[in-house]
Amino acid sequence: MKFNKWILILVLGAITLVIISLPKNNAVSLSKTQDDSLAVIKHRKEKDISMKEQEDSPIKNKDNFNGLHYFPFSSAWQIEFELEKNSKVDKIAMPMSDGTKEDMIYIGDIKAQINGQEVRLKLYQHDNGDFFLPFKDKTAPTETYGGGRYLDIPLINLNGKKLKADFNLAYFPFCAYNPEYACPVPPASNLLNFSIPAGEKN
């Protein structure tokens, strides 16, 4: 009986430890999602203010501007890609919406499994080191701008060869609001055959 008693105590102790650990893990995960969501909401509010008040805003009638529109935040569209860097810095002439071309740094390709398929996209880099991802998905042109959307990815999101991209921060180019602006056209390789219901929408 003494042996069985100790076995029972050990089993109950192990079960208790498992049960106690689960809420903590869920709480951490929930807290991270909430933090990310709040950060995205803050970013969107700041952009609305910028669009309404900044002199270089593409919005023509600022008096009637009441803010941009977005898909609800979803952690499902925070995607971790694998970065395959070019062996050397490569400048390419990227086509613009007005028919001209502008030099841009092509850093390499990023790939990930999304919606059950392998996705491979061309990635570019801003002068400040952050990454630039122009893309177009199946939400265009009914739910999002027909010319595609952009995503700026901070350099700090790169960890080794892993690059985290948050499509909740996807945005329209300035030419979507004002034809006087010329904007980079997403390359054919960055045209996706599925929808990304995240970020800015019509």
N, C-alpha and C positions, 0 to 999 in steps of 0.2 A: 504493500500500500504506500509505503514511504516513497518508493521509486516512481510509482504512477503519479503521486502528488506533485513531485518535482517536475515531471514531464508536463503535467497539466499547467503548472505555473509558468514554465518556459514558453509553452505554446501560446498561452494567454498574453504573456509579455510581448511576444513577437507580433501578435495580431494588434495589440495596442499601439506598438511602435509604428506599424504600417498605417493604421487609421490616423494617428496623430500627424504623420508626415504628409498625408495627402492634402489636407486643407492648406498647409503651408505652401506646397508647390503650386496649388491652384491659386492661392492668394498672390504669390509672386507673379505668376503668369497674368492674372487679372490686372494687377497693379501696373505691369509693363504695358499692357494693351491700353489701359486708361491713360497712362502718361503719354504714350504715342498719340492717342486720340486727341488729348488736350493740346499737345504740341501742334498737331495739324490744324486744329480749330484756331489756335493763336496765329499761326502762319496765314491762314485764310483771312482773318480779321485785319491783320496788318497789310495784306495785299489790297484789300478793299479800300483801306485808308489811302494807300499809295496811289491806287488807280483814280481816286477822287480828287486828291490834293496835289500830287506831283505835277510839275510843269511838263515833263516828258511823257505823261500818261497818254496812251493811244485813244482814250475815251474822249470823244468830241463834245458831247453834251453832258458835262459833269453834274449839272444841276439835277438832271433826271436819273443819275446813276445811283442805284440802291444796293449795289453789291453783285458779285459774281455768283454763279450757281455751281453746285458740286454734288457728286454722288456721296452717299453716306460713307463714313470711314469704315474700312474693313481691313483687319490684320491679315486677311488671306492674300491681299495684294502687296504685302511686304515680301518681296522675293529675293532670295539669296542666289546670286549668279556666280559662276566661275569665270574669272577674267583670264583671257589668253592675250597677253601683251605682245605687241610687235617687237621685233628684235631691235628696231631703231625707230626714232621719232619720224613719223611720216605725215607730211602736209599734203592735203588734197584740196582740190577746188570743188567746193560744195555748191550745187545749183540752188539759186534763190527763187523765191516766188515771183519776182519781177523779170526773170530770165537771165539775170546776171549770175556771177559766181563769186564766192568769197573763200579765201584760204581758211582751212580749219585743221586742227591736229587730230588725226585718226590714231587713237591709242591702241586699238585692237578689238577683239570680239568678246562678247560675254554670252554665256550659255546657261540654260537651266531647263528643268522639266516644268512645264506649265500646262495645265489642262490635259495631262497625259501625253504630251508631245514635247520633243526636244526643240527648244527655241534658241536660235543663234542670232544675235544682233550686233551691229556695228556700233562701237562706242567712241565718242570724241572727247576732247578735253579743252576746257576753258584756259585762258592765260593764267588764271589764279590757281590752277591745279585741279579744281573740281571737274567732275565728269559731266558730259552732256549727251543725253540720249533722245534723239528725235525718233518718233514712232507713229504708226497709224494702225488702228485696230478696227474691228467690225462695228464699233459704236459710231464711227464716222460714216456718213454725214448726218444721220438722223438724231443721234444723241450728243455727239461732240463735233467739233470743227472738222469740216471735210478735208482740210489740208493736213490734218494730223496734230499731234500734241508733243510737248517736250517734257523732259524730266531732268532736273539738275541733281546730281548725286555728289554730296560732299566727299572730299578725299578721305576724310576720317572714317567713312563707311567701308573703306578697303582694309581688309584684314588678311594679309598674305595674298592668296589668289581669290579670296571670297569677297564679293562686293554686294552689299545690301542695297536694293533699290526699293523705294517706297512710292508706289504708283498712286497713293492717295494725294501725292504732291504734284501729279501731272497737271500741266497747265497749257493754255492756248498761246500761240505766238501773237505778237502785237498786230500782225496783219489780219488776224481774225476779227479785230475790232475796227481797224482802220486800214484801208487799202493803200494809204500813202507809205506804209512800212513794207520793207522787203524782209522775208523770213526764210531760213533754211528749209529745204524740202527734204522730208525723210527719205533715205535711200530705199530702193526696192527690197533690200534684204531686211528692212525694219518694218515691213508691212505684214501685220499679223492676221491670220485667218480666223481669229476668235475675238470676242469682246473683252475689254478690260473696263468694267463698270466702276472705276475709281478715279478720283481727281476731278478736274473741272469738266463741266458739261454745258450744253447749250441752254 
